Amino acid sequence: MDLFEENLPVIETFKGTCCGVVLYQRAEGDPHICFDILGEDDGNWFLARNGASTCWLYDLQIQMGLAMNYLQTDTAIEPYEWGFRLKDA
């Protein structure tokens, strides 16, 4: 289990070398999908609250693209006025 998982209803994660993206359901009964940025340190993944070196921007850009592709292609997810949401939540 990664350090962020005990606090979020995780839908999917995308992890690069040092940066990642986590998609999660905003709250029980609320189908809206939110995201947060992840950071890695010594093999542990956590919510990146203190920023990161700009050398990891490309890594983050790749993970953001993978997350967007997932949102646009997963059949359990649909776009709506405020982003994306789970169809059956």
Secondary structure as UniProt FT lines:
FT   TURN            3..7
FT   STRAND          10..15
FT   STRAND          19..27
FT   TURN            28..29
FT   STRAND          30..41
FT   TURN            42..43
FT   STRAND          44..47
FT   HELIX           54..56
FT   HELIX           57..73
FT   TURN            75..76
FT   STRAND          77..80
FT   TURN            81..82
FT   STRAND          83..86
FT   TURN            87..88
//
